[in-house]
Structure formats: C-alpha cells, structure tokens
Amino acid sequence: MTSAQRLPTGTDEEREEAVAQATSAVQRGDLVVIPTDTVYGIGADAFDPDAVKALLAAKGRGRNMPPPVLVSAATTIDALATDLPGYARALIDAFWPGPLTLVCRQQPSLQWDLGDTRGTVAVRMPDHEVALAVLERTGPLAVSSANKSGSPAALDATEALDQLGDDVAVIVDAGPVSAGEASTIVDVTTDRGRVLRSGALSVDRLNDVLAPLGATVIDDDEG
C-alpha cells in the first residue's frame, strides 16, 4: 500500500470529503486513521476478517489482543452484545458518547473475527463529531489506538502518519485530540462490573452513577 492520504477537516467541504474517502476506504477493506475524543485510532470494518487481521499486523499485535469496536449510537450495542446487565445500561446512559469502553458478552450470531475474544466484545461510542460521522456511514469499526504496539498513542495526525502511514489508506486529520487519555475499560459480563483499565473516567465517577441502583464496580488494580 502506498503512503496514506491525509485529509483535513477544517471546513465543511473538507470534512465531507474526508469522511467520504474514509468510508470508501473501509468499504474496500483498507485501514483508516480517525480522530476520537481520547486518541487517534486505526480502524477497519469490524465484519471484514482480513481487514481486522491487517489492523493487528499494522500495530504488531497478535490475535490475543483483539481490538475494541466503536459505534455511532448507543442502541447499536444491542446488536453486538447480549445479556447486558442493568448497571451497564446506566453507565451507557451516563457516559456515552464518551471515554468508556464496555466489555460485553457478544451476540453469538455475529459473523466476524476480531481475534481471541473468548465470546466477548469491547464496545465504545466516542464523543467526537468526525469519528461519529464516519461511523454513521461505515457501521461498527474495529478501532485500536493509532500506534505501533509499545509506542505512545498518536495524539494528532502527524504522529499517526509517522507510525502507520505505510499501513493505512486514509488519515482523517481533525487536529490534536483534546484529551489524550485512554478510555476506562469495564468488564460488564458479570453481575458486578470490573474496571480492567483505569482511564479518563475514575472508579468514583462510575460508582457515583451506580449508587442509586445499589450497584458498584470494582477496580482490578486494587483486587
């Protein structure tokens, strides 16, 4: 693959072109880089096994580290996940779109291969208008941070280009991301949530939302 096409989003016309080009690339089975509210991400059609395999290869990861899936609407989670507990829906209502990734039991009928998921899928709805515009057209994308494994996540398009420019078709450049802090990951496959990775949302903030339900999440780091 030739070096990535870097597309600005400074005007409405540029944004429309960037979203359209990214969508076309995904539909061709290529990889793209898009901005999110946390870091820049490298994305592939979640339902294209070859594209997901290429994503893992670009990052230098194996099947034991499957990528999360980003969606454009909270309701999409019911098409991807099953047996979602009530406390998980409360977290979605409070923090989506936003920096919260939920590890759920995946719908058994899904025809995809994200890697060695052990029957789960990690889902997030990002709080970034350009990312959501792309996702609205492509459907769910497998997205991981735009960096080679072991390197810092890209916080702008230049960093993404430096690390992944030879592996992706399109880089959507929306300027530096404002947060730069990874999403908080919560396992919601059991009756009590477990924080697998601390990030932009603290355990206290999660539990403040869950308190009226009499529910809590626990932090694996403290267990």
DOPA-119478 format. One record per residue (C-alpha): y, x, z; residue in three letters; residue number from 1; chain. Coordinates in Angstrom, 1 decimal, always signed. Layout:
% DOPA-119478
Y,X,Z,ALA,NUM,A;
...
//
This chain:
% DOPA-119478
+0.0,+0.0,+0.0,MET,1,A;
+3.5,+1.2,-0.8,THR,2,A;
+6.1,+1.6,+1.9,SER,3,A;
+7.3,-1.7,+3.4,ALA,4,A;
+10.1,-3.8,+2.0,GLN,5,A;
+12.8,-4.0,+4.8,ARG,6,A;
+14.7,-7.3,+4.6,LEU,7,A;
+17.9,-8.1,+6.6,PRO,8,A;
+18.6,-11.5,+8.1,THR,9,A;
+22.4,-11.1,+8.7,GLY,10,A;
+23.3,-14.1,+6.5,THR,11,A;
+21.6,-17.5,+5.9,ASP,12,A;
+20.7,-16.4,+2.4,GLU,13,A;
+19.3,-13.1,+3.6,GLU,14,A;
+17.3,-14.8,+6.4,ARG,15,A;
+15.8,-17.4,+4.0,GLU,16,A;
+14.8,-14.6,+1.6,GLU,17,A;
+13.3,-12.5,+4.4,ALA,18,A;
+11.3,-15.5,+5.8,VAL,19,A;
+10.1,-16.4,+2.3,ALA,20,A;
+9.0,-12.9,+1.5,GLN,21,A;
+7.2,-12.5,+4.8,ALA,22,A;
+5.5,-15.8,+4.3,THR,23,A;
+4.3,-14.8,+0.8,SER,24,A;
+3.0,-11.5,+2.1,ALA,25,A;
+1.0,-13.3,+4.8,VAL,26,A;
-0.4,-15.7,+2.3,GLN,27,A;
-1.5,-12.7,+0.1,ARG,28,A;
-3.4,-11.3,+3.1,GLY,29,A;
-0.8,-8.5,+3.7,ASP,30,A;
+0.6,-7.4,+7.0,LEU,31,A;
+4.2,-8.0,+8.1,VAL,32,A;
+6.5,-7.0,+10.9,VAL,33,A;
+8.6,-9.7,+12.5,ILE,34,A;
+11.0,-9.7,+15.5,PRO,35,A;
+10.2,-11.6,+18.6,THR,36,A;
+12.0,-12.2,+21.9,ASP,37,A;
+10.2,-9.3,+23.6,THR,38,A;
+9.4,-6.6,+21.0,VAL,39,A;
+8.9,-6.3,+17.2,TYR,40,A;
+5.4,-7.4,+16.2,GLY,41,A;
+2.9,-6.6,+13.4,ILE,42,A;
+1.4,-9.8,+12.2,GLY,43,A;
-1.4,-11.1,+10.0,ALA,44,A;
-2.9,-14.5,+9.1,ASP,45,A;
-5.0,-15.4,+12.1,ALA,46,A;
-7.5,-17.1,+9.9,PHE,47,A;
-7.9,-14.1,+7.5,ASP,48,A;
-10.6,-11.8,+9.0,PRO,49,A;
-9.7,-9.0,+6.5,ASP,50,A;
-6.0,-9.2,+7.4,ALA,51,A;
-6.8,-9.1,+11.1,VAL,52,A;
-9.1,-6.1,+10.6,LYS,53,A;
-6.3,-4.4,+8.7,ALA,54,A;
-3.9,-5.1,+11.6,LEU,55,A;
-6.2,-3.5,+14.1,LEU,56,A;
-6.7,-0.5,+11.8,ALA,57,A;
-2.9,-0.1,+11.3,ALA,58,A;
-2.5,+0.1,+15.1,LYS,59,A;
-5.5,+2.3,+15.6,GLY,60,A;
-7.3,-0.2,+17.7,ARG,61,A;
-10.9,-1.5,+17.7,GLY,62,A;
-12.4,-5.0,+17.9,ARG,63,A;
-12.4,-4.7,+21.7,ASN,64,A;
-8.6,-5.2,+21.7,MET,65,A;
-8.1,-8.5,+19.8,PRO,66,A;
-4.5,-9.5,+19.1,PRO,67,A;
-2.8,-12.5,+20.6,PRO,68,A;
-1.9,-15.4,+18.4,VAL,69,A;
+1.7,-16.6,+18.0,LEU,70,A;
+2.5,-20.3,+17.2,VAL,71,A;
+5.7,-22.2,+16.3,SER,72,A;
+5.1,-25.2,+18.5,ALA,73,A;
+3.6,-25.7,+22.0,ALA,74,A;
+1.5,-28.6,+20.7,THR,75,A;
-0.4,-26.2,+18.4,THR,76,A;
-2.3,-24.8,+21.5,ILE,77,A;
-4.5,-27.9,+21.5,ASP,78,A;
-5.7,-27.0,+18.0,ALA,79,A;
-6.6,-23.5,+19.2,LEU,80,A;
-7.7,-23.9,+22.8,ALA,81,A;
-9.9,-26.2,+24.8,THR,82,A;
-10.3,-27.2,+28.5,ASP,83,A;
-6.7,-26.3,+29.2,LEU,84,A;
-6.0,-26.9,+32.9,PRO,85,A;
-3.0,-28.9,+34.2,GLY,86,A;
-1.3,-25.8,+35.7,TYR,87,A;
-1.4,-24.1,+32.3,ALA,88,A;
+0.4,-27.1,+30.7,ARG,89,A;
+3.0,-26.8,+33.5,ALA,90,A;
+3.6,-23.2,+32.6,LEU,91,A;
+3.9,-24.1,+28.9,ILE,92,A;
+6.4,-26.8,+29.7,ASP,93,A;
+8.5,-24.3,+31.8,ALA,94,A;
+8.3,-21.1,+29.8,PHE,95,A;
+7.6,-21.9,+26.1,TRP,96,A;
+9.1,-20.7,+24.0,PRO,97,A;
+9.3,-17.5,+25.9,GLY,98,A;
+7.6,-14.4,+27.2,PRO,99,A;
+4.4,-16.0,+28.5,LEU,100,A;
+1.0,-15.4,+26.9,THR,101,A;
-1.9,-17.6,+28.0,LEU,102,A;
-5.5,-16.5,+27.6,VAL,103,A;
-7.4,-19.7,+27.0,CYS,104,A;
-10.9,-20.9,+26.0,ARG,105,A;
-10.8,-21.1,+22.2,GLN,106,A;
-11.8,-24.1,+20.3,GLN,107,A;
-15.5,-23.4,+19.3,PRO,108,A;
-14.9,-24.9,+15.8,SER,109,A;
-12.3,-22.3,+14.8,LEU,110,A;
-13.2,-20.3,+11.7,GLN,111,A;
-11.6,-16.9,+12.5,TRP,112,A;
-12.5,-13.5,+13.7,ASP,113,A;
-9.9,-11.9,+15.9,LEU,114,A;
-12.3,-9.3,+17.4,GLY,115,A;
-14.4,-9.3,+20.5,ASP,116,A;
-12.7,-12.2,+22.2,THR,117,A;
-15.6,-13.5,+24.3,ARG,118,A;
-14.7,-17.0,+23.4,GLY,119,A;
-11.1,-16.8,+24.4,THR,120,A;
-7.7,-16.7,+22.6,VAL,121,A;
-4.4,-15.4,+23.8,ALA,122,A;
-1.6,-17.7,+22.7,VAL,123,A;
+2.2,-17.5,+22.9,ARG,124,A;
+5.2,-19.2,+21.4,MET,125,A;
+8.1,-16.7,+21.0,PRO,126,A;
+11.7,-17.5,+21.7,ASP,127,A;
+13.2,-16.1,+18.5,HIS,128,A;
+14.5,-18.2,+15.7,GLU,129,A;
+13.4,-15.8,+12.9,VAL,130,A;
+9.9,-15.5,+14.3,ALA,131,A;
+9.6,-19.3,+14.6,LEU,132,A;
+10.9,-19.7,+11.1,ALA,133,A;
+8.2,-17.5,+9.8,VAL,134,A;
+5.5,-19.1,+11.9,LEU,135,A;
+6.5,-22.6,+10.8,GLU,136,A;
+5.6,-21.6,+7.3,ARG,137,A;
+2.6,-19.4,+7.8,THR,138,A;
+0.9,-21.2,+10.7,GLY,139,A;
-0.6,-19.2,+13.6,PRO,140,A;
-0.3,-15.4,+13.2,LEU,141,A;
-2.3,-12.7,+14.9,ALA,142,A;
+0.5,-10.5,+16.2,VAL,143,A;
+0.5,-7.3,+18.3,SER,144,A;
+3.3,-5.0,+19.2,SER,145,A;
+4.6,-3.1,+16.2,ALA,146,A;
+3.5,+0.4,+17.1,ASN,147,A;
+0.6,+2.8,+16.8,LYS,148,A;
-1.8,+2.5,+19.8,SER,149,A;
-0.5,+4.7,+22.6,GLY,150,A;
+3.1,+4.8,+21.3,SER,151,A;
+6.1,+2.7,+22.6,PRO,152,A;
+6.5,-0.7,+21.1,ALA,153,A;
+9.2,-0.9,+18.4,ALA,154,A;
+12.4,-2.5,+19.6,LEU,155,A;
+14.1,-2.5,+16.2,ASP,156,A;
+13.1,-2.4,+12.5,ALA,157,A;
+13.7,+1.3,+12.1,THR,158,A;
+11.2,+2.1,+14.9,GLU,159,A;
+8.7,-0.3,+13.3,ALA,160,A;
+9.2,+1.3,+9.9,LEU,161,A;
+8.7,+4.8,+11.2,ASP,162,A;
+5.4,+3.8,+12.8,GLN,163,A;
+3.9,+1.2,+10.4,LEU,164,A;
+5.9,+1.4,+7.2,GLY,165,A;
+2.9,+2.5,+5.1,ASP,166,A;
+0.7,-0.2,+6.5,ASP,167,A;
+2.8,-3.4,+6.1,VAL,168,A;
+4.3,-5.2,+3.1,ALA,169,A;
+7.4,-6.6,+4.7,VAL,170,A;
+9.6,-5.8,+7.7,ILE,171,A;
+11.9,-8.6,+8.7,VAL,172,A;
+15.0,-6.9,+10.2,ASP,173,A;
+16.8,-9.0,+12.7,ALA,174,A;
+18.4,-6.2,+14.6,GLY,175,A;
+17.4,-4.8,+18.0,PRO,176,A;
+15.5,-7.1,+20.3,VAL,177,A;
+17.3,-8.2,+23.4,SER,178,A;
+14.5,-8.0,+25.9,ALA,179,A;
+12.2,-5.1,+25.2,GLY,180,A;
+9.9,-6.2,+28.0,GLU,181,A;
+6.4,-7.4,+27.1,ALA,182,A;
+5.3,-10.9,+27.8,SER,183,A;
+3.5,-11.7,+31.0,THR,184,A;
-0.2,-12.5,+30.3,ILE,185,A;
-2.0,-15.1,+32.4,VAL,186,A;
-5.7,-16.0,+32.2,ASP,187,A;
-6.0,-19.8,+32.4,VAL,188,A;
-9.7,-20.1,+31.7,THR,189,A;
-10.5,-20.9,+35.3,THR,190,A;
-9.2,-23.3,+38.0,ASP,191,A;
-6.8,-20.7,+39.2,ARG,192,A;
-4.7,-18.5,+36.9,GLY,193,A;
-4.8,-14.8,+37.0,ARG,194,A;
-2.0,-12.5,+35.9,VAL,195,A;
-3.6,-9.9,+33.6,LEU,196,A;
-0.4,-8.1,+32.8,ARG,197,A;
+3.0,-8.3,+34.6,SER,198,A;
+5.9,-8.5,+32.2,GLY,199,A;
+9.1,-10.4,+31.7,ALA,200,A;
+8.1,-13.3,+34.0,LEU,201,A;
+7.3,-12.4,+37.6,SER,202,A;
+4.4,-14.0,+39.5,VAL,203,A;
+7.0,-15.5,+41.8,ASP,204,A;
+8.7,-17.3,+38.9,ARG,205,A;
+5.3,-18.6,+37.7,LEU,206,A;
+4.4,-19.8,+41.2,ASN,207,A;
+7.8,-21.5,+41.7,ASP,208,A;
+6.9,-23.8,+38.8,VAL,209,A;
+3.4,-24.4,+40.1,LEU,210,A;
+4.3,-25.1,+43.7,ALA,211,A;
+4.9,-28.8,+43.2,PRO,212,A;
+1.4,-29.1,+41.8,LEU,213,A;
-0.1,-27.3,+44.7,GLY,214,A;
-1.3,-24.5,+42.3,ALA,215,A;
-0.7,-20.8,+42.2,THR,216,A;
-1.6,-17.9,+40.0,VAL,217,A;
-2.7,-14.5,+41.5,ILE,218,A;
-1.9,-11.1,+40.3,ASP,219,A;
-4.9,-9.0,+39.2,ASP,220,A;
-2.9,-5.9,+40.1,ASP,221,A;
-2.9,-6.9,+43.7,GLU,222,A;
-6.5,-8.0,+43.8,GLY,223,A;
//
